[in-house]
Amino acid sequence: MLKQSVGKIGGVEIGRVLDSSLIGETMQAWFPDFDREAVKPHEHWLCPRHYDAESGHFNMPCIAGLLCVNGHNVLIDTCMGKS
């Protein structure tokens, strides 16, 4: 059983492992066509945890998926973190 399960599909339990977080990137750097006006109606739930409207920075967590299948743990590494 996973300590922090995200969900379950059939007999497969799904979890996640935080590898790192890309803090300091701006929306404009990742998404050149980013439109701040289109995001403004969503700032009430985005800010401050996911997006800093004043600086344009956003939090991008890099996670690995963890599956528990028949007592075996399977790590799915997305290769987005530092290591």
PDB file of N, CA, C and O in Angstrom, chain B, residues numbered from 101:
ATOM      1  N   MET B 101       0.832  -1.178   0.000  1.00  0.00           N
ATOM      2  CA  MET B 101       0.000   0.000   0.000  1.00  0.00           C
ATOM      3  C   MET B 101       0.885   1.253   0.000  1.00  0.00           C
ATOM      4  O   MET B 101       1.863   1.328   0.743  1.00  0.00           O
ATOM      5  N   LEU B 102       0.535   2.229  -0.835  1.00  0.00           N
ATOM      6  CA  LEU B 102       1.283   3.488  -0.916  1.00  0.00           C
ATOM      7  C   LEU B 102       0.890   4.401   0.237  1.00  0.00           C
ATOM      8  O   LEU B 102      -0.271   4.446   0.643  1.00  0.00           O
ATOM      9  N   LYS B 103       1.876   5.127   0.757  1.00  0.00           N
ATOM     10  CA  LYS B 103       1.621   6.043   1.868  1.00  0.00           C
ATOM     11  C   LYS B 103       0.742   7.216   1.443  1.00  0.00           C
ATOM     12  O   LYS B 103      -0.180   7.597   2.165  1.00  0.00           O
ATOM     13  N   GLN B 104       1.027   7.793   0.267  1.00  0.00           N
ATOM     14  CA  GLN B 104       0.238   8.914  -0.247  1.00  0.00           C
ATOM     15  C   GLN B 104      -0.290   8.543  -1.617  1.00  0.00           C
ATOM     16  O   GLN B 104       0.298   8.881  -2.644  1.00  0.00           O
ATOM     17  N   SER B 105      -1.395   7.851  -1.612  1.00  0.00           N
ATOM     18  CA  SER B 105      -1.997   7.398  -2.859  1.00  0.00           C
ATOM     19  C   SER B 105      -2.750   8.539  -3.528  1.00  0.00           C
ATOM     20  O   SER B 105      -3.435   9.318  -2.865  1.00  0.00           O
ATOM     21  N   VAL B 106      -2.616   8.632  -4.857  1.00  0.00           N
ATOM     22  CA  VAL B 106      -3.343   9.625  -5.639  1.00  0.00           C
ATOM     23  C   VAL B 106      -4.681   9.040  -6.081  1.00  0.00           C
ATOM     24  O   VAL B 106      -5.679   9.753  -6.189  1.00  0.00           O
ATOM     25  N   GLY B 107      -4.686   7.740  -6.334  1.00  0.00           N
ATOM     26  CA  GLY B 107      -5.908   7.085  -6.781  1.00  0.00           C
ATOM     27  C   GLY B 107      -5.679   5.613  -7.017  1.00  0.00           C
ATOM     28  O   GLY B 107      -4.605   5.078  -6.741  1.00  0.00           O
ATOM     29  N   LYS B 108      -6.702   4.971  -7.528  1.00  0.00           N
ATOM     30  CA  LYS B 108      -6.627   3.547  -7.778  1.00  0.00           C
ATOM     31  C   LYS B 108      -7.445   3.210  -9.014  1.00  0.00           C
ATOM     32  O   LYS B 108      -8.560   3.702  -9.186  1.00  0.00           O
ATOM     33  N   ILE B 109      -6.880   2.360  -9.878  1.00  0.00           N
ATOM     34  CA  ILE B 109      -7.586   1.870 -11.056  1.00  0.00           C
ATOM     35  C   ILE B 109      -7.526   0.349 -10.966  1.00  0.00           C
ATOM     36  O   ILE B 109      -6.456  -0.245 -11.096  1.00  0.00           O
ATOM     37  N   GLY B 110      -8.660  -0.268 -10.748  1.00  0.00           N
ATOM     38  CA  GLY B 110      -8.674  -1.713 -10.553  1.00  0.00           C
ATOM     39  C   GLY B 110      -7.805  -2.067  -9.374  1.00  0.00           C
ATOM     40  O   GLY B 110      -7.991  -1.521  -8.287  1.00  0.00           O
ATOM     41  N   GLY B 111      -6.853  -2.976  -9.561  1.00  0.00           N
ATOM     42  CA  GLY B 111      -5.945  -3.372  -8.500  1.00  0.00           C
ATOM     43  C   GLY B 111      -4.650  -2.590  -8.471  1.00  0.00           C
ATOM     44  O   GLY B 111      -3.736  -2.939  -7.724  1.00  0.00           O
ATOM     45  N   VAL B 112      -4.554  -1.542  -9.265  1.00  0.00           N
ATOM     46  CA  VAL B 112      -3.319  -0.746  -9.347  1.00  0.00           C
ATOM     47  C   VAL B 112      -3.496   0.541  -8.541  1.00  0.00           C
ATOM     48  O   VAL B 112      -4.392   1.342  -8.807  1.00  0.00           O
ATOM     49  N   GLU B 113      -2.616   0.721  -7.548  1.00  0.00           N
ATOM     50  CA  GLU B 113      -2.637   1.940  -6.755  1.00  0.00           C
ATOM     51  C   GLU B 113      -1.637   2.925  -7.357  1.00  0.00           C
ATOM     52  O   GLU B 113      -0.532   2.537  -7.736  1.00  0.00           O
ATOM     53  N   ILE B 114      -2.022   4.187  -7.443  1.00  0.00           N
ATOM     54  CA  ILE B 114      -1.225   5.209  -8.114  1.00  0.00           C
ATOM     55  C   ILE B 114      -0.752   6.249  -7.105  1.00  0.00           C
ATOM     56  O   ILE B 114      -1.536   6.750  -6.299  1.00  0.00           O
ATOM     57  N   GLY B 115       0.538   6.567  -7.159  1.00  0.00           N
ATOM     58  CA  GLY B 115       1.105   7.591  -6.295  1.00  0.00           C
ATOM     59  C   GLY B 115       2.042   8.467  -7.101  1.00  0.00           C
ATOM     60  O   GLY B 115       2.208   8.276  -8.305  1.00  0.00           O
ATOM     61  N   ARG B 116       2.653   9.429  -6.428  1.00  0.00           N
ATOM     62  CA  ARG B 116       3.620  10.294  -7.100  1.00  0.00           C
ATOM     63  C   ARG B 116       4.751  10.626  -6.144  1.00  0.00           C
ATOM     64  O   ARG B 116       4.569  10.658  -4.927  1.00  0.00           O
ATOM     65  N   VAL B 117       5.921  10.874  -6.715  1.00  0.00           N
ATOM     66  CA  VAL B 117       7.110  11.221  -5.953  1.00  0.00           C
ATOM     67  C   VAL B 117       7.635  12.534  -6.522  1.00  0.00           C
ATOM     68  O   VAL B 117       7.939  12.624  -7.712  1.00  0.00           O
ATOM     69  N   LEU B 118       7.740  13.549  -5.671  1.00  0.00           N
ATOM     70  CA  LEU B 118       8.261  14.843  -6.111  1.00  0.00           C
ATOM     71  C   LEU B 118       9.773  14.762  -6.228  1.00  0.00           C
ATOM     72  O   LEU B 118      10.459  14.477  -5.247  1.00  0.00           O
ATOM     73  N   ASP B 119      10.293  15.010  -7.415  1.00  0.00           N
ATOM     74  CA  ASP B 119      11.730  14.985  -7.667  1.00  0.00           C
ATOM     75  C   ASP B 119      12.322  16.366  -7.404  1.00  0.00           C
ATOM     76  O   ASP B 119      13.269  16.505  -6.629  1.00  0.00           O
ATOM     77  N   SER B 120      11.774  17.361  -8.036  1.00  0.00           N
ATOM     78  CA  SER B 120      12.231  18.733  -7.872  1.00  0.00           C
ATOM     79  C   SER B 120      11.138  19.657  -8.386  1.00  0.00           C
ATOM     80  O   SER B 120      10.100  19.211  -8.874  1.00  0.00           O
ATOM     81  N   SER B 121      11.390  20.933  -8.267  1.00  0.00           N
ATOM     82  CA  SER B 121      10.425  21.909  -8.737  1.00  0.00           C
ATOM     83  C   SER B 121      11.166  23.019  -9.466  1.00  0.00           C
ATOM     84  O   SER B 121      12.127  23.584  -8.946  1.00  0.00           O
ATOM     85  N   LEU B 122      10.715  23.320 -10.662  1.00  0.00           N
ATOM     86  CA  LEU B 122      11.341  24.375 -11.456  1.00  0.00           C
ATOM     87  C   LEU B 122      10.706  25.710 -11.091  1.00  0.00           C
ATOM     88  O   LEU B 122       9.779  26.177 -11.753  1.00  0.00           O
ATOM     89  N   ILE B 123      11.217  26.306 -10.037  1.00  0.00           N
ATOM     90  CA  ILE B 123      10.715  27.601  -9.584  1.00  0.00           C
ATOM     91  C   ILE B 123      11.601  28.673 -10.189  1.00  0.00           C
ATOM     92  O   ILE B 123      12.820  28.514 -10.244  1.00  0.00           O
ATOM     93  N   GLY B 124      11.016  29.734 -10.631  1.00  0.00           N
ATOM     94  CA  GLY B 124      11.793  30.827 -11.193  1.00  0.00           C
ATOM     95  C   GLY B 124      11.618  30.977 -12.682  1.00  0.00           C
ATOM     96  O   GLY B 124      12.066  31.965 -13.264  1.00  0.00           O
ATOM     97  N   GLU B 125      10.984  30.027 -13.301  1.00  0.00           N
ATOM     98  CA  GLU B 125      10.703  30.147 -14.732  1.00  0.00           C
ATOM     99  C   GLU B 125       9.487  31.056 -14.919  1.00  0.00           C
ATOM    100  O   GLU B 125       8.601  31.110 -14.067  1.00  0.00           O
ATOM    101  N   THR B 126       9.461  31.758 -16.033  1.00  0.00           N
ATOM    102  CA  THR B 126       8.304  32.602 -16.310  1.00  0.00           C
ATOM    103  C   THR B 126       7.410  31.934 -17.346  1.00  0.00           C
ATOM    104  O   THR B 126       7.861  31.114 -18.146  1.00  0.00           O
ATOM    105  N   MET B 127       6.157  32.298 -17.314  1.00  0.00           N
ATOM    106  CA  MET B 127       5.210  31.766 -18.293  1.00  0.00           C
ATOM    107  C   MET B 127       5.650  32.151 -19.706  1.00  0.00           C
ATOM    108  O   MET B 127       5.532  31.352 -20.635  1.00  0.00           O
ATOM    109  N   GLN B 128       6.159  33.377 -19.864  1.00  0.00           N
ATOM    110  CA  GLN B 128       6.579  33.834 -21.188  1.00  0.00           C
ATOM    111  C   GLN B 128       7.760  33.019 -21.712  1.00  0.00           C
ATOM    112  O   GLN B 128       7.871  32.810 -22.920  1.00  0.00           O
ATOM    113  N   ALA B 129       8.644  32.556 -20.825  1.00  0.00           N
ATOM    114  CA  ALA B 129       9.803  31.767 -21.247  1.00  0.00           C
ATOM    115  C   ALA B 129       9.381  30.402 -21.778  1.00  0.00           C
ATOM    116  O   ALA B 129       9.935  29.914 -22.763  1.00  0.00           O
ATOM    117  N   TRP B 130       8.401  29.789 -21.125  1.00  0.00           N
ATOM    118  CA  TRP B 130       7.949  28.455 -21.533  1.00  0.00           C
ATOM    119  C   TRP B 130       6.884  28.507 -22.621  1.00  0.00           C
ATOM    120  O   TRP B 130       6.821  27.631 -23.484  1.00  0.00           O
ATOM    121  N   PHE B 131       6.058  29.530 -22.572  1.00  0.00           N
ATOM    122  CA  PHE B 131       4.938  29.647 -23.509  1.00  0.00           C
ATOM    123  C   PHE B 131       4.991  31.021 -24.170  1.00  0.00           C
ATOM    124  O   PHE B 131       4.395  31.968 -23.657  1.00  0.00           O
ATOM    125  N   PRO B 132       5.692  31.153 -25.299  1.00  0.00           N
ATOM    126  CA  PRO B 132       5.875  32.455 -25.941  1.00  0.00           C
ATOM    127  C   PRO B 132       4.564  33.182 -26.259  1.00  0.00           C
ATOM    128  O   PRO B 132       4.535  34.412 -26.286  1.00  0.00           O
ATOM    129  N   ASP B 133       3.497  32.448 -26.496  1.00  0.00           N
ATOM    130  CA  ASP B 133       2.210  33.078 -26.811  1.00  0.00           C
ATOM    131  C   ASP B 133       1.350  33.303 -25.574  1.00  0.00           C
ATOM    132  O   ASP B 133       0.151  33.553 -25.690  1.00  0.00           O
ATOM    133  N   PHE B 134       1.954  33.215 -24.388  1.00  0.00           N
ATOM    134  CA  PHE B 134       1.220  33.382 -23.134  1.00  0.00           C
ATOM    135  C   PHE B 134       0.481  34.718 -23.111  1.00  0.00           C
ATOM    136  O   PHE B 134       1.056  35.759 -23.430  1.00  0.00           O
ATOM    137  N   ASP B 135      -0.784  34.681 -22.736  1.00  0.00           N
ATOM    138  CA  ASP B 135      -1.622  35.882 -22.690  1.00  0.00           C
ATOM    139  C   ASP B 135      -2.094  36.092 -21.248  1.00  0.00           C
ATOM    140  O   ASP B 135      -2.985  35.391 -20.769  1.00  0.00           O
ATOM    141  N   ARG B 136      -1.498  37.045 -20.578  1.00  0.00           N
ATOM    142  CA  ARG B 136      -1.827  37.318 -19.168  1.00  0.00           C
ATOM    143  C   ARG B 136      -3.305  37.628 -18.991  1.00  0.00           C
ATOM    144  O   ARG B 136      -3.900  37.229 -17.990  1.00  0.00           O
ATOM    145  N   GLU B 137      -3.896  38.317 -19.925  1.00  0.00           N
ATOM    146  CA  GLU B 137      -5.319  38.667 -19.823  1.00  0.00           C
ATOM    147  C   GLU B 137      -6.201  37.421 -19.807  1.00  0.00           C
ATOM    148  O   GLU B 137      -7.236  37.410 -19.140  1.00  0.00           O
ATOM    149  N   ALA B 138      -5.813  36.380 -20.526  1.00  0.00           N
ATOM    150  CA  ALA B 138      -6.588  35.139 -20.555  1.00  0.00           C
ATOM    151  C   ALA B 138      -6.497  34.394 -19.225  1.00  0.00           C
ATOM    152  O   ALA B 138      -7.395  33.626 -18.879  1.00  0.00           O
ATOM    153  N   VAL B 139      -5.415  34.619 -18.479  1.00  0.00           N
ATOM    154  CA  VAL B 139      -5.203  33.933 -17.200  1.00  0.00           C
ATOM    155  C   VAL B 139      -5.849  34.684 -16.034  1.00  0.00           C
ATOM    156  O   VAL B 139      -6.190  34.070 -15.023  1.00  0.00           O
ATOM    157  N   LYS B 140      -6.019  35.981 -16.157  1.00  0.00           N
ATOM    158  CA  LYS B 140      -6.545  36.798 -15.061  1.00  0.00           C
ATOM    159  C   LYS B 140      -7.810  36.240 -14.403  1.00  0.00           C
ATOM    160  O   LYS B 140      -7.899  36.278 -13.176  1.00  0.00           O
ATOM    161  N   PRO B 141      -8.792  35.723 -15.148  1.00  0.00           N
ATOM    162  CA  PRO B 141      -9.984  35.185 -14.487  1.00  0.00           C
ATOM    163  C   PRO B 141      -9.705  33.947 -13.614  1.00  0.00           C
ATOM    164  O   PRO B 141     -10.547  33.558 -12.805  1.00  0.00           O
ATOM    165  N   HIS B 142      -8.530  33.334 -13.779  1.00  0.00           N
ATOM    166  CA  HIS B 142      -8.194  32.124 -13.035  1.00  0.00           C
ATOM    167  C   HIS B 142      -7.189  32.374 -11.909  1.00  0.00           C
ATOM    168  O   HIS B 142      -6.809  31.440 -11.203  1.00  0.00           O
ATOM    169  N   GLU B 143      -6.761  33.615 -11.738  1.00  0.00           N
ATOM    170  CA  GLU B 143      -5.754  33.925 -10.725  1.00  0.00           C
ATOM    171  C   GLU B 143      -6.234  33.632  -9.314  1.00  0.00           C
ATOM    172  O   GLU B 143      -5.412  33.408  -8.426  1.00  0.00           O
ATOM    173  N   HIS B 144      -7.538  33.627  -9.082  1.00  0.00           N
ATOM    174  CA  HIS B 144      -8.044  33.360  -7.732  1.00  0.00           C
ATOM    175  C   HIS B 144      -7.680  31.973  -7.235  1.00  0.00           C
ATOM    176  O   HIS B 144      -7.558  31.775  -6.026  1.00  0.00           O
ATOM    177  N   TRP B 145      -7.504  31.009  -8.122  1.00  0.00           N
ATOM    178  CA  TRP B 145      -7.088  29.681  -7.683  1.00  0.00           C
ATOM    179  C   TRP B 145      -5.643  29.370  -8.051  1.00  0.00           C
ATOM    180  O   TRP B 145      -5.047  28.471  -7.457  1.00  0.00           O
ATOM    181  N   LEU B 146      -5.063  30.084  -9.010  1.00  0.00           N
ATOM    182  CA  LEU B 146      -3.669  29.867  -9.395  1.00  0.00           C
ATOM    183  C   LEU B 146      -2.684  30.514  -8.420  1.00  0.00           C
ATOM    184  O   LEU B 146      -1.634  29.946  -8.116  1.00  0.00           O
ATOM    185  N   CYS B 147      -3.036  31.709  -7.932  1.00  0.00           N
ATOM    186  CA  CYS B 147      -2.133  32.475  -7.080  1.00  0.00           C
ATOM    187  C   CYS B 147      -2.397  32.182  -5.607  1.00  0.00           C
ATOM    188  O   CYS B 147      -3.556  32.004  -5.232  1.00  0.00           O
ATOM    189  N   PRO B 148      -1.420  32.127  -4.793  1.00  0.00           N
ATOM    190  CA  PRO B 148       0.008  32.253  -5.050  1.00  0.00           C
ATOM    191  C   PRO B 148       0.708  30.891  -5.212  1.00  0.00           C
ATOM    192  O   PRO B 148       1.902  30.850  -5.507  1.00  0.00           O
ATOM    193  N   ARG B 149      -0.011  29.792  -5.026  1.00  0.00           N
ATOM    194  CA  ARG B 149       0.641  28.472  -5.012  1.00  0.00           C
ATOM    195  C   ARG B 149       1.235  28.061  -6.367  1.00  0.00           C
ATOM    196  O   ARG B 149       2.314  27.469  -6.413  1.00  0.00           O
ATOM    197  N   HIS B 150       0.550  28.366  -7.446  1.00  0.00           N
ATOM    198  CA  HIS B 150       0.987  27.907  -8.752  1.00  0.00           C
ATOM    199  C   HIS B 150       1.571  29.003  -9.646  1.00  0.00           C
ATOM    200  O   HIS B 150       2.357  28.721 -10.550  1.00  0.00           O
ATOM    201  N   TYR B 151       1.187  30.237  -9.391  1.00  0.00           N
ATOM    202  CA  TYR B 151       1.559  31.326 -10.300  1.00  0.00           C
ATOM    203  C   TYR B 151       1.669  32.627  -9.529  1.00  0.00           C
ATOM    204  O   TYR B 151       0.820  32.932  -8.691  1.00  0.00           O
ATOM    205  N   ASP B 152       2.725  33.406  -9.814  1.00  0.00           N
ATOM    206  CA  ASP B 152       2.904  34.731  -9.236  1.00  0.00           C
ATOM    207  C   ASP B 152       2.584  35.739 -10.331  1.00  0.00           C
ATOM    208  O   ASP B 152       3.385  35.962 -11.238  1.00  0.00           O
ATOM    209  N   ALA B 153       1.418  36.336 -10.236  1.00  0.00           N
ATOM    210  CA  ALA B 153       0.942  37.230 -11.292  1.00  0.00           C
ATOM    211  C   ALA B 153       1.836  38.447 -11.472  1.00  0.00           C
ATOM    212  O   ALA B 153       1.998  38.937 -12.589  1.00  0.00           O
ATOM    213  N   GLU B 154       2.411  38.932 -10.396  1.00  0.00           N
ATOM    214  CA  GLU B 154       3.234  40.134 -10.475  1.00  0.00           C
ATOM    215  C   GLU B 154       4.528  39.898 -11.261  1.00  0.00           C
ATOM    216  O   GLU B 154       4.907  40.722 -12.093  1.00  0.00           O
ATOM    217  N   SER B 155       5.206  38.773 -11.000  1.00  0.00           N
ATOM    218  CA  SER B 155       6.485  38.500 -11.664  1.00  0.00           C
ATOM    219  C   SER B 155       6.336  37.629 -12.913  1.00  0.00           C
ATOM    220  O   SER B 155       7.221  37.609 -13.768  1.00  0.00           O
ATOM    221  N   GLY B 156       5.217  36.912 -13.015  1.00  0.00           N
ATOM    222  CA  GLY B 156       5.028  36.004 -14.142  1.00  0.00           C
ATOM    223  C   GLY B 156       5.641  34.633 -13.931  1.00  0.00           C
ATOM    224  O   GLY B 156       5.593  33.788 -14.825  1.00  0.00           O
ATOM    225  N   HIS B 157       6.225  34.397 -12.745  1.00  0.00           N
ATOM    226  CA  HIS B 157       6.841  33.111 -12.437  1.00  0.00           C
ATOM    227  C   HIS B 157       5.778  32.081 -12.061  1.00  0.00           C
ATOM    228  O   HIS B 157       4.733  32.417 -11.504  1.00  0.00           O
ATOM    229  N   PHE B 158       6.071  30.821 -12.377  1.00  0.00           N
ATOM    230  CA  PHE B 158       5.156  29.749 -11.983  1.00  0.00           C
ATOM    231  C   PHE B 158       5.939  28.572 -11.439  1.00  0.00           C
ATOM    232  O   PHE B 158       7.124  28.405 -11.730  1.00  0.00           O
ATOM    233  N   ASN B 159       5.267  27.764 -10.651  1.00  0.00           N
ATOM    234  CA  ASN B 159       5.854  26.584 -10.035  1.00  0.00           C
ATOM    235  C   ASN B 159       5.550  25.380 -10.920  1.00  0.00           C
ATOM    236  O   ASN B 159       4.390  25.080 -11.201  1.00  0.00           O
ATOM    237  N   MET B 160       6.612  24.691 -11.358  1.00  0.00           N
ATOM    238  CA  MET B 160       6.430  23.525 -12.211  1.00  0.00           C
ATOM    239  C   MET B 160       7.060  22.313 -11.524  1.00  0.00           C
ATOM    240  O   MET B 160       8.261  22.080 -11.659  1.00  0.00           O
ATOM    241  N   PRO B 161       6.248  21.535 -10.781  1.00  0.00           N
ATOM    242  CA  PRO B 161       6.814  20.373 -10.096  1.00  0.00           C
ATOM    243  C   PRO B 161       7.191  19.275 -11.088  1.00  0.00           C
ATOM    244  O   PRO B 161       6.469  19.019 -12.051  1.00  0.00           O
ATOM    245  N   CYS B 162       8.322  18.636 -10.842  1.00  0.00           N
ATOM    246  CA  CYS B 162       8.770  17.488 -11.639  1.00  0.00           C
ATOM    247  C   CYS B 162       8.522  16.249 -10.788  1.00  0.00           C
ATOM    248  O   CYS B 162       9.138  16.075  -9.737  1.00  0.00           O
ATOM    249  N   ILE B 163       7.627  15.402 -11.243  1.00  0.00           N
ATOM    250  CA  ILE B 163       7.262  14.235 -10.452  1.00  0.00           C
ATOM    251  C   ILE B 163       7.521  12.946 -11.222  1.00  0.00           C
ATOM    252  O   ILE B 163       7.623  12.936 -12.449  1.00  0.00           O
ATOM    253  N   ALA B 164       7.624  11.877 -10.470  1.00  0.00           N
ATOM    254  CA  ALA B 164       7.687  10.535 -11.036  1.00  0.00           C
ATOM    255  C   ALA B 164       6.411   9.826 -10.586  1.00  0.00           C
ATOM    256  O   ALA B 164       5.926  10.042  -9.476  1.00  0.00           O
ATOM    257  N   GLY B 165       5.885   8.995 -11.446  1.00  0.00           N
ATOM    258  CA  GLY B 165       4.707   8.214 -11.085  1.00  0.00           C
ATOM    259  C   GLY B 165       5.132   6.957 -10.351  1.00  0.00           C
ATOM    260  O   GLY B 165       6.181   6.384 -10.644  1.00  0.00           O
ATOM    261  N   LEU B 166       4.323   6.531  -9.402  1.00  0.00           N
ATOM    262  CA  LEU B 166       4.606   5.319  -8.647  1.00  0.00           C
ATOM    263  C   LEU B 166       3.369   4.444  -8.666  1.00  0.00           C
ATOM    264  O   LEU B 166       2.297   4.855  -8.223  1.00  0.00           O
ATOM    265  N   LEU B 167       3.524   3.240  -9.181  1.00  0.00           N
ATOM    266  CA  LEU B 167       2.416   2.292  -9.241  1.00  0.00           C
ATOM    267  C   LEU B 167       2.707   1.138  -8.292  1.00  0.00           C
ATOM    268  O   LEU B 167       3.843   0.671  -8.205  1.00  0.00           O
ATOM    269  N   CYS B 168       1.699   0.688  -7.596  1.00  0.00           N
ATOM    270  CA  CYS B 168       1.814  -0.499  -6.757  1.00  0.00           C
ATOM    271  C   CYS B 168       0.917  -1.559  -7.392  1.00  0.00           C
ATOM    272  O   CYS B 168      -0.309  -1.452  -7.361  1.00  0.00           O
ATOM    273  N   VAL B 169       1.552  -2.590  -7.971  1.00  0.00           N
ATOM    274  CA  VAL B 169       0.834  -3.621  -8.707  1.00  0.00           C
ATOM    275  C   VAL B 169       1.182  -4.979  -8.105  1.00  0.00           C
ATOM    276  O   VAL B 169       2.335  -5.407  -8.152  1.00  0.00           O
ATOM    277  N   ASN B 170       0.186  -5.653  -7.542  1.00  0.00           N
ATOM    278  CA  ASN B 170       0.387  -6.988  -6.960  1.00  0.00           C
ATOM    279  C   ASN B 170       1.582  -7.047  -6.009  1.00  0.00           C
ATOM    280  O   ASN B 170       2.347  -8.011  -6.028  1.00  0.00           O
ATOM    281  N   GLY B 171       1.743  -6.011  -5.174  1.00  0.00           N
ATOM    282  CA  GLY B 171       2.833  -5.980  -4.204  1.00  0.00           C
ATOM    283  C   GLY B 171       4.164  -5.501  -4.755  1.00  0.00           C
ATOM    284  O   GLY B 171       5.144  -5.426  -4.014  1.00  0.00           O
ATOM    285  N   HIS B 172       4.221  -5.177  -6.037  1.00  0.00           N
ATOM    286  CA  HIS B 172       5.448  -4.666  -6.665  1.00  0.00           C
ATOM    287  C   HIS B 172       5.302  -3.163  -6.905  1.00  0.00           C
ATOM    288  O   HIS B 172       4.242  -2.690  -7.315  1.00  0.00           O
ATOM    289  N   ASN B 173       6.372  -2.427  -6.648  1.00  0.00           N
ATOM    290  CA  ASN B 173       6.386  -0.986  -6.909  1.00  0.00           C
ATOM    291  C   ASN B 173       7.045  -0.716  -8.254  1.00  0.00           C
ATOM    292  O   ASN B 173       8.131  -1.225  -8.531  1.00  0.00           O
ATOM    293  N   VAL B 174       6.397   0.073  -9.081  1.00  0.00           N
ATOM    294  CA  VAL B 174       6.909   0.429 -10.399  1.00  0.00           C
ATOM    295  C   VAL B 174       7.040   1.949 -10.449  1.00  0.00           C
ATOM    296  O   VAL B 174       6.045   2.665 -10.327  1.00  0.00           O
ATOM    297  N   LEU B 175       8.270   2.444 -10.627  1.00  0.00           N
ATOM    298  CA  LEU B 175       8.518   3.873 -10.711  1.00  0.00           C
ATOM    299  C   LEU B 175       8.574   4.289 -12.172  1.00  0.00           C
ATOM    300  O   LEU B 175       9.313   3.701 -12.961  1.00  0.00           O
ATOM    301  N   ILE B 176       7.804   5.291 -12.530  1.00  0.00           N
ATOM    302  CA  ILE B 176       7.790   5.822 -13.893  1.00  0.00           C
ATOM    303  C   ILE B 176       8.469   7.195 -13.838  1.00  0.00           C
ATOM    304  O   ILE B 176       7.877   8.179 -13.394  1.00  0.00           O
ATOM    305  N   ASP B 177       9.706   7.238 -14.292  1.00  0.00           N
ATOM    306  CA  ASP B 177      10.511   8.455 -14.245  1.00  0.00           C
ATOM    307  C   ASP B 177      10.290   9.253 -15.533  1.00  0.00           C
ATOM    308  O   ASP B 177      10.511   8.744 -16.632  1.00  0.00           O
ATOM    309  N   THR B 178       9.859  10.489 -15.389  1.00  0.00           N
ATOM    310  CA  THR B 178       9.588  11.342 -16.552  1.00  0.00           C
ATOM    311  C   THR B 178      10.843  12.040 -17.070  1.00  0.00           C
ATOM    312  O   THR B 178      10.796  12.722 -18.094  1.00  0.00           O
ATOM    313  N   CYS B 179      11.962  11.874 -16.370  1.00  0.00           N
ATOM    314  CA  CYS B 179      13.263  12.458 -16.776  1.00  0.00           C
ATOM    315  C   CYS B 179      13.211  13.982 -16.879  1.00  0.00           C
ATOM    316  O   CYS B 179      13.854  14.571 -17.747  1.00  0.00           O
ATOM    317  N   MET B 180      12.450  14.611 -15.996  1.00  0.00           N
ATOM    318  CA  MET B 180      12.347  16.063 -16.006  1.00  0.00           C
ATOM    319  C   MET B 180      13.121  16.714 -14.856  1.00  0.00           C
ATOM    320  O   MET B 180      13.319  17.929 -14.865  1.00  0.00           O
ATOM    321  N   GLY B 181      13.563  15.929 -13.868  1.00  0.00           N
ATOM    322  CA  GLY B 181      14.209  16.497 -12.694  1.00  0.00           C
ATOM    323  C   GLY B 181      15.702  16.689 -12.873  1.00  0.00           C
ATOM    324  O   GLY B 181      16.234  16.545 -13.973  1.00  0.00           O
ATOM    325  N   LYS B 182      16.365  17.014 -11.782  1.00  0.00           N
ATOM    326  CA  LYS B 182      17.787  17.332 -11.801  1.00  0.00           C
ATOM    327  C   LYS B 182      18.666  16.103 -11.933  1.00  0.00           C
ATOM    328  O   LYS B 182      19.768  16.190 -12.476  1.00  0.00           O
ATOM    329  N   SER B 183      18.203  14.961 -11.446  1.00  0.00           N
ATOM    330  CA  SER B 183      19.092  13.794 -11.450  1.00  0.00           C
ATOM    331  C   SER B 183      18.668  12.712 -12.404  1.00  0.00           C
ATOM    332  O   SER B 183      19.332  11.680 -12.500  1.00  0.00           O
TER     333      SER B 183
END
